[in-house]
Amino acid sequence: QVQLVESGGGLVQPGESLRLSCIASGFPFKIYHMSWYRQAPGKERELVATVSPTGDTQNVTDSAKGRFTISRDNVRDTLYLQMNSLKPEDTAVYYCNRGRPGGPFNSWGQGTQVTVSS
């Protein structure tokens, strides 16, 4: 079955960086667009970034453009999110899952908490 294990979150100060990782298993990782999503307290889950199956095309939500970079390793079935110049409004639980087309699998990982605070 689909398994997604996110890691790399933490508590950082504004302007600092974090690199999130997501190890995927139970499905053919390399054929799918993959995405990072986030959910802040009291808000709906939102799409943050998507990478194509080969990794050569990335899309990042406007609020994170120029600061976040999504990438993947199809040998290790691992998805990454490099987050630089973090802001308090980036505080959320971050999840990885399949992107569009197809959209996320019904199964979600536990997510990784990112807290940006001075």
N, C-alpha and C positions, 0 to 999 in steps of 0.2 A: 504494500500500500504506500501511498504518498507520504513521505516524511520530509519535513523542513525544519532545520535546526539553526536558529539564528544566534549570533554571539557578537561581542565586541562593544556593546553599549556601556554607558557609564555616566558619571557626573563630571562635567567639565565646565570651565568658565567661558563666557562669551569670547569668541575669537579663536578658540582652540579647535582641535581636529579630533576626529574619531574615524576608525575604519571598521565597518560592519562586515561580517561574513555570514553566509548561509550555505550549509551543506545539504544538498538535496539527494534523495534516494527514492526508489520505488517507481520511477517513471523515466522515460528517455529524455533526460535533461537537455541534451545538446540540440534537440529539434525544436524547442519551444522558445518564444520570446519569454523573458523572465523580468520580473518587476520587484521593486521595493515599494511597500505601502507603509503608511504610518497612521496612528490613531492617538490623538491628543485627548486629555480628559474632557469628557462632555461633548466630544465632537465625533463625527462619523469618520470611518477609515477613509483615507485619501491616497491616491496614487502619487508616488514621488518620482520614480524613474523607471524606465524600461530599456532593455538591451535586446538586440536582435539575436537570433540563434548563433550566428558566427561572431558576434561581438562588435561588428563594424558599424553598427548604427545604434545611437543612444538618444533617448529623449528624457529630458529632466523638466519637472514642473517649474513654472516661471519663478516662483519664490526661491528656488534653489539653484537656478542657472548660474553658472560661473563659480559655484561653491561646491556642488556635489558632482561626483563622477561615478557612474555605474560601470562595472566590468564583470567578466566571467572567466572561469577556467573550465573548459569542457572536458578536460582530462580528469580533473578532481571533482567534477559536478558541484562546483562552488560558485556562488554569486557574491559579489562585493559591492560595497557602497563606501566610497571615500568622501567624507564630509569635512570640509574646511570652513573656516570663518563661521563657526556655529553661532546661532542666535538663540535667545530664550524661546522664540516662537518655533524653534525646531524641536522643542521638548515633546516627546511622544514615545509610544511603543512602536518599534519598527519591525515589520514583517516582510518576508519574501514570499513570493508565490508566482505562478504562471501569469504572464501578461496577455495582452490581446494581440492577435485573435485567440479566442478560446476563453480568455478570462481566468480568474483564479480558480484553482481546485477548491472543492468543498472543505478539504482538510487544510488547517492552518497550523503553523508552529506556535511555540509559546511566545515568540517575539523577544526583542531585546530592548530594554529601557534606555532611552537617551534623555538625560536631563542637563539642560544648559542654564546655569545660574551662577551669579556672582556671590 
